[in-house]
């Protein structure tokens, strides 16, 4: 019983973390879109930040998938 609660908390924590990282990523994403619309070369820093945050989001989502599987197997 305690494991289910622990897993549910972990999933909520992952969701909050993903939302936070997505907010950060949106800044660099908007800079990239602006560069594309003005047909300019995007700044390397914006590309690096976008890739960094995208990697972090993927890692947290993968962790959340694993926790969800554990939660399902605990039922």
RALINMO-V272000 format. One record per helix or strand of 2 or more residues. SS is the DSSP state (alpha for helix, beta for strand). FROM is the first residue (numbers start at 1). TO is the last residue. If there is no record, write none. Layout:
SS;FROM;TO
SS;FROM;TO
This chain:
alpha;2;37
alpha;44;74
